[in-house]
Amino acid sequence: MVAKKSEVSEAGIEQAKKGKFVKKTASKSVLIGAAFLMATSSIGPGFLTQTTVFTQQLAASFGFVILISLILDIVAQVNVWRIIAVSGLRGQEIANKVLPGLGVLLAIMIVIGGLAFNIGNVAGAGLGLNAMLGVDPAMGAIVSALFAIFIFIYKEAGKAMDKVAQIAGGVMILLMLFVAFKTSPPVGEAIVNTVWPKEISWFAIVTLVGGSVGGYITFAGGHRLLDAGIKGQESLPEVTKSSVTGILITGVMRVALFLAVLGVVSKGLVIDPANPPASVFQLAAGNIGYRMFGMIMWAAAITSVVGAAYTSVSFIRSFHPNIEKHHNWVIIAFIVISTTTFTLVGKPVNVLILVGALNALVLPLALGIILVATHKKEIVGTYKHPRWLTVTGAIVVVLMGYLSINTLIEEIPKIFS
């Protein structure tokens, strides 16, 4: 029996609607995944320690530092993500179009920095399992690395990475909020000092910005969206929303940890300088709190391992067809090298200090390149970049550039002392 023309048309329309719905749902999942990848990449072992130490030093005034750093983070990320989406190019490809060879320099800085910091991330994962389950740190690091490797062996590695980032991010936020509630921090004092601080530390602001959107993290979410096919001017509203969401997720985590530490400090309890974040959780909730810290440390570290490996390798994918073809195996090799270095050598402190100082230069360099790219038609076509983003982006470049160079001057002598 032959179907009527109207029935065929209606069936076709329904199928088209269904296809659009599936595509829209998939895109939304990727956008959320990219936001969490960026956020969880920045929430590593260093994030936990920095937030704890600065809260000890500045008390309620650290709220102001968080607020300013979040504003600077949003400016940096919105600029970078939008130009990646509009151009359809990765960071190193944009840099090479701005000035031939500049992309290679940027890629080298990202890969070396990502590899060095991944050693710390792997170590953090081992320490997390040690606190959570009592596993030997070295064995914990190896088990964690195998978990990260499995993500990239999986056929749908991108989707798996998105899902792991979302689940781990959600668990970290819930546990952190629970501990913040347990410590009963002076929330009113924190709110007042966030707007009108008693003390301001520019060093803390630069450290937070560098840790949240510096190095490979600058491009983590933007490259993820590009690999998922989300690009073009029509995608800019969603891309912008995703970039801001990533920063806000980081902000929620930072505020929750800040309040937890503030609650402990306000009660006059002494935080152990050997392991400040672990000490906060133990003081707040006893042995259970220490186990919870282990879970947060592991989740923070493993997502940073995945984010660092994925983004670092994305910077060399365009350099050779074989790297592009087998990029998942290159990512796995990256994780294996990081883990092997930690288990055999430990954390090479001098290397980490130097790379940390050099890593501070990545954000002003990368953002500066992006701002120049906004004026090149061969990169962005007919797109007109909002003036307010250009101006605020330039302010971040100058501020971070000046303070990063000062940091580099201070750190290099430490290596040879």
Long-range contacts (C-beta under 8 A, 24 or more apart in sequence): 27-228, 27-230, 27-238, 29-159, 29-162, 30-158, 30-162, 30-224, 30-225, 30-228, 30-230, 31-225, 31-230, 31-238, 31-239, 31-241, 31-242, 31-245, 32-162, 32-166, 32-242, 32-245, 33-158, 33-159, 33-161, 33-162, 33-163, 33-165, 33-166, 33-224, 34-162, 34-220, 34-221, 34-222, 34-224, 34-225, 34-228, 34-242, 34-246, 35-221, 35-242, 35-243, 35-245, 35-246, 35-249, 36-162, 36-165, 36-166, 36-169, 36-246, 36-249, 37-161, 37-162, 37-165, 37-220, 37-221, 37-224, 37-246, 37-303, 37-306, 37-307, 37-310, 38-77, 38-217, 38-220, 38-221, 38-224, 38-243, 38-246, 38-247, 38-250, 38-307, 39-165, 39-169, 39-246, 39-247, 39-249, 39-250, 39-253, 40-165, 40-168, 40-169, 40-172, 40-299, 40-300, 40-303, 40-304, 40-307, 41-216, 41-217, 41-220, 41-303, 41-304, 41-306, 41-307, 41-308, 41-311, 42-211, 42-212, 42-213, 42-217, 42-250, 42-304, 43-169, 43-172, 43-250, 43-253, 43-300, 43-303, 43-304, 44-117, 44-120, 44-121, 44-124, 44-300, 44-301, 44-303, 44-304, 45-120, 45-121, 45-123, 45-124, 45-127, 45-297, 45-300, 45-301, 45-304, 46-117, 46-120, 46-211, 47-211, 47-212, 47-253, 47-254, 47-300, 48-257, 48-277, 48-296, 48-297, 48-300, 49-276, 49-277, 50-207, 50-208, 50-211, 51-254, 51-257, 51-258, 51-261, 51-277, 52-257, 52-261, 52-271, 52-276, 52-277, 52-280, 53-276, 54-201, 54-204, 54-207, 54-208, 55-257, 55-258, 55-261, 55-262, 55-265, 56-261, 56-265, 56-271, 56-276, 57-201, 57-204, 58-197, 58-199, 58-201, 58-204, 59-193, 59-262, 59-265, 59-266, 60-186, 60-189, 60-190, 60-192, 60-193, 60-194, 60-197, 60-198, 60-262, 61-193, 61-197, 61-198, 61-199, 61-200, 62-193, 62-204, 62-258, 62-262, 63-190, 63-191, 63-193, 63-194, 63-197, 63-255, 63-258, 64-193, 64-194, 64-195, 64-197, 64-200, 65-197, 65-200, 65-201, 65-204, 65-205, 65-208, 66-194, 66-208, 66-251, 66-254, 66-255, 66-258, 67-194, 68-205, 69-205, 69-208, 69-209, 69-212, 70-247, 70-248, 70-250, 70-251, 70-254, 72-205, 72-209, 72-396, 72-399, 72-400, 73-209, 73-212, 73-213, 73-247, 73-250, 74-243, 74-244, 74-247, 75-389, 75-392, 75-393, 75-395, 75-396, 76-209, 76-213, 76-218, 76-363, 76-367, 76-393, 76-396, 77-213, 77-218, 77-221, 77-243, 77-244, 77-246, 77-247, 78-240, 78-243, 78-244, 78-389, 79-367, 79-370, 79-371, 79-389, 79-393, 80-218, 80-219, 80-222, 80-243, 80-366, 80-367, 80-370, 81-221, 81-222, 81-225, 81-239, 81-240, 81-242, 81-243, 82-236, 82-239, 82-240, 82-243, 82-385, 82-389, 83-370, 83-373, 83-374, 83-379, 83-380, 83-385, 84-219, 84-222, 84-223, 84-225, 84-226, 84-231, 85-222, 85-225, 85-226, 85-230, 85-231, 85-232, 85-235, 85-236, 85-239, 86-231, 86-232, 86-233, 86-236, 86-380, 86-381, 86-383, 87-231, 87-373, 87-379, 87-380, 88-226, 88-231, 88-232, 89-226, 89-379, 90-219, 90-223, 90-226, 90-314, 90-315, 90-317, 90-318, 91-218, 91-219, 91-222, 91-223, 91-315, 91-366, 91-369, 92-315, 92-316, 92-318, 93-318, 94-369, 94-370, 94-373, 94-379, 95-366, 95-369, 97-373, 97-376, 97-378, 97-379, 98-369, 98-372, 98-373, 98-376, 98-379, 102-369, 106-315, 106-362, 106-365, 106-366, 106-369, 107-315, 107-316, 107-319, 109-358, 109-359, 109-361, 109-362, 109-365, 110-215, 110-216, 110-219, 110-311, 110-312, 110-315, 110-362, 111-312, 111-313, 111-315, 111-316, 112-355, 112-358, 113-215, 113-216, 113-312, 113-355, 113-358, 113-359, 113-362, 114-215, 114-216, 114-308, 114-309, 114-311, 114-312, 114-334, 115-312, 115-334, 115-337, 115-338, 116-348, 116-351, 116-352, 116-355, 116-356, 117-215, 117-304, 117-308, 117-352, 117-355, 117-356, 117-359, 118-304, 118-305, 118-308, 118-309, 118-312, 118-334, 118-335, 118-338, 119-338, 119-341, 119-342, 119-347, 119-348, 119-352, 120-347, 120-352, 121-301, 121-302, 121-304, 121-305, 121-308, 121-338, 122-301, 122-305, 122-335, 122-338, 122-339, 122-342, 123-301, 123-342, 123-346, 123-347, 124-297, 124-298, 124-300, 124-301, 124-304, 125-297, 125-298, 125-301, 125-302, 125-305, 126-342, 127-294, 127-297, 127-301, 128-294, 128-295, 128-296, 128-297, 128-298, 128-299, 128-300, 128-301, 128-302, 129-294, 129-298, 130-294, 131-278, 131-290, 131-291, 131-293, 131-294, 131-297, 132-291, 132-294, 132-295, 132-297, 132-298, 133-294, 138-342, 138-343, 140-298, 141-339, 141-342, 141-343, 142-339, 142-343, 144-298, 144-301, 144-302, 144-305, 145-305, 145-335, 145-336, 145-338, 145-339, 147-302, 148-302, 148-305, 148-306, 148-309, 148-335, 149-332, 149-335, 149-336, 151-306, 152-309, 152-310, 152-328, 152-329, 152-331, 152-332, 152-335, 153-328, 153-332, 157-328, 158-224, 158-227, 158-228, 161-224, 161-306, 161-310, 162-224, 164-302, 164-303, 164-306, 165-303, 165-306, 165-307, 168-299, 168-300, 168-302, 168-303, 169-249, 169-253, 169-299, 169-303, 171-295, 171-296, 171-299, 172-253, 172-296, 172-299, 172-300, 173-249, 173-252, 173-253, 173-256, 175-292, 175-295, 175-296, 176-253, 176-256, 176-257, 176-260, 176-296, 177-256, 178-292, 179-256, 179-260, 179-280, 179-281, 179-284, 179-285, 179-289, 179-292, 180-256, 180-257, 180-259, 180-260, 180-263, 182-260, 182-263, 182-284, 182-285, 182-289, 183-259, 183-260, 183-261, 183-262, 183-263, 183-264, 183-267, 183-280, 183-284, 184-263, 185-259, 185-260, 185-262, 185-263, 185-266, 186-262, 186-263, 186-266, 187-259, 190-258, 190-259, 190-262, 202-403, 203-403, 206-360, 206-399, 206-400, 206-403, 206-404, 206-407, 208-254, 209-363, 209-396, 209-400, 210-359, 210-360, 210-363, 210-400, 210-404, 212-247, 212-250, 213-247, 213-363, 214-359, 214-360, 214-362, 214-363, 215-359, 215-362, 215-363, 216-307, 216-308, 216-311, 216-312, 216-315, 216-362, 217-307, 217-311, 218-362, 218-363, 218-366, 218-367, 219-311, 219-314, 219-315, 219-366, 220-307, 220-310, 220-311, 221-246, 223-310, 223-311, 223-314, 224-310, 227-314, 233-383, 260-284, 305-335, 305-338, 309-334, 309-335, 309-338, 350-415, 353-411, 353-414, 353-415, 354-411, 354-412, 354-415, 356-411, 357-407, 357-408, 357-410, 357-411, 357-412, 358-408, 360-400, 360-403, 360-404, 360-407, 360-408, 361-401, 361-404, 361-405, 361-408, 363-396, 363-400, 363-404, 364-396, 364-397, 364-398, 364-400, 364-401, 364-404, 367-393, 367-396, 367-397, 367-400, 368-397, 368-401, 371-397
